[in-house]
Amino acid sequence: MSDLAVSDVVARLRAELGDLVDTADAALDEARADKSGHGAAGTPLAVVHAASVADVQAVLRIASETGTPVVTQGARTGLAGGANAGPGEIALSVRGMTRILEVRPDDLLAVVEPGILNAELNAALAEHGVWWAPDPASRAISTVGGNIATGAGGLLCAKYGVVRDAVLGLDVVLADGRLLHLGHRSVKGVTGLDLTSLFIGSEGTLGVIVGATLKLRRLIPGAVCTIAATFPDVRTAAEASAAVTASGAQPSIMELMDAASLAAVHALLHLDPPTPGAAQLTIQTDGPAAAAEADAIATTLADAGGVVALSHDPAEGDRLLAIRRAMHPAMESLGRALIEDVSVPRSALPAMFDEIARVERAYDIVIPTVAHAGDGNLHPNFIFDGIEVPQIIWDAADDLFRAALRLGGTLTGEHGIGVLKQRWLADELGDDQWQLQRDIARVFDPAGILNPGKVFAP
């Protein structure tokens, strides 16, 4: 885009949106990167801090008329580069759209704007005796809109489901500025095609989410029990988690940390070093049957070779979970981190950890890994020095991704494709489905101005 064209687009944005249009160097630089460490090659032409649906519609009308690409952003906590804005693009921030428009405890639903933080939403919902179940590790800093755009999961999803299970409807603005109201407010609703589900996990390629009708759960008083079990190695811990799943128990949280990740977190939090080579399972049960279920799980873990400690103290449970939630800053303390995200069938967790060990040996690297063991979602972390990801790291990641696919798994359980994984997308989908998905995206965005270069880009 020429300097003249850029100036024209910015002028049109300012004419309609005034001070919401930000061209300060600091704002433009921030908009080019997310928490993955990956950044666009240059900066966007402007950041628009939308405050309303009308603001979003105005941006997209101008973008459509001028052929200007738009990248929607929230808190920019993504880990796949999916919301990074680059040269010639408008960064459309919906972070300022934070209102809770409606809470209906009787119908177990809430209507919210996309910029509200996950944790702030649940703090407000607690006053009504309800909560929203998606619980990513980034809940304190990630937005509900971002959770929906990436199809986020988190620590609680094995029992309470992922974002897709917790959204009833969406308000979206299309590339040409039209506003659509998708989904329903009722428990059931099968009229027409399920476009709500299509938008969940679409990473900003189909439209801009400007509102969400969320499916809530009632806060039920009851015990919470937390189990910490250590194992001599990560494979034994993975086998133990598979045994818990096979037993029919349904803990609310079951998190696995391998030796490298556990050691890094202990160092960051100034805790005593863990036993060398040891892996840890942290499991939590809740509800009326929490104590009985925790006792049964503790027995299963001990039978699998674990050293088990069970606590009925909520404060102790919070302390143990804080160790798991400190994983990301612990990885950042080791160097630059490519934080990855693959999922396999839960019974294949031990085999996937075998594959990770094989990749470590083959490339002479250490890959600290945590897993949402309750649903088979693993987060291998590739640590390196410098700004650019070295080729050996990409080669190791390629080997690991293909291992997950061989085991019947998927490239991403919750982080999305973004730019970092698009080269492997067709390998999982197959050429025909990959092309079909590209064709569907063009139905919503014929000119290809929404988040170009992400997900489906060749």
C-alpha positions, 0 to 999 in steps of 0.5 A: 500500500502506497504512503498516499493510500495509507494516509487516505485510510487513516484519514477516513478512520479519524474522520469517523472515529476520532481519537479512537484511532492510534498511530503512536509508535508504541501502540503500533509496535505492541500490535505486531506481536503476541505472547508467542514471541513471534512478531509481524515484519513491520507495524500496522498503519493504525490501531483502532480502540473500538468502544462499541459495535458501531465502531467495529462496523465503521472500521470494517466498512472503511476497510472493505471499501478501501481493500485494507486488511484488518486484524482483530486483537484483544489482550494479545496473549495468543501463542500462535501469532494469530492476531499479530498485525503487520504493514498495511493492516488495521489493528482493530482492538476490542479490548475496550469492549468490556461490558457485561450486558446481561446476567440471567442466573435463572436461565444460566446465561450471560451476554458479554462484550468480547474484551472482558477478561476471563477472570474478571467475568467470573469474579462478577458472575460469582455475585450471582451464584454462577460461573463460566467454565472455560479456564485457560492458564491465561485466564487472568490476562486473556479475553473472552473474545480471544478465548472464543476466537481460538477455541480455548480450553484450560485446566477444567475442560476435562470435566466442564468442557471447552469454549465450544461447549459454553457458548450459546450465541455470538454477535459478529460483524462481517467484513463488509460491516454487516452485523449478524446475531448467531445462535440462540438463548435456549438450551436447545436450538438446531434451526439452520446451520450451526454458524456459532460453532463455525465462528468458534476457533476461526481466529478472526478469519470469518468476522469480528466477534462483538458479543457473546451469549454464554452458557453458565453453570451454577456455583455449587457449594461443596468440598474441593480436594487436591491430590499431588502425586509424584512419579519416578518418570514422566511415562509412569505419571502418564500411565497413572493419568490414563489409569485414572481416566479408565477408572471412570473417575472425573476429576475437575483438574488433572495436570501433568508436569514433567521433570524439566518443567517442574524443576523450572517452576520450582526455581522460579517460585524459590521452592525446594528442588524436586527429586531429579527426574520426577514428574508430578500429577496434580488432580482436583475433585469437586462437588458433593462427591469430591472426598470419596472420588479423591480417595478412589483416585489416590488409591489408583495413583498409589497402585500405579507407583505414585507417592501420593499426598491428599489435601482437603484444604482449599488454600493448599489446593490453590498453592499446588495449582499455582505451581502449574499456573506458573509454567509460562513465566517459568519457561520465559525465565529459561530463554525464548520459548516456543510454547506448543500445543498438541492433543492425542487420545488420552490413552496415547499420552504415555506413547506421546511422552515417549515420542517427546523423549525420542525427539529430545534425543534426536535433536539434543534438546530438552523439551519441558512439557506439561499436559492437561492429562484429563483430556490429552492436551500437551504443551511441549516447550522449545527453549532457544536463544535469540529472537528468531526460532532456529531451524533445528527447533522447527525441525524438532517441532515438525517431528513432534507434530507428525508424531502426534498426528500418527497417534491419532492426535491433532496439531492444536488443542486450544492455541489455534493455528495462527501463523506458526502452524499453518504449514502443517494444517493441510497435513492434518486436514488433507488437501480436499478439506483444507481447500473446502475450509478456505472456500468457506472463509471466502464466503464470509470474506470474499476480498480476503481482508480479515486476518490475511496470512493466518490459518489458511494462507498457502 
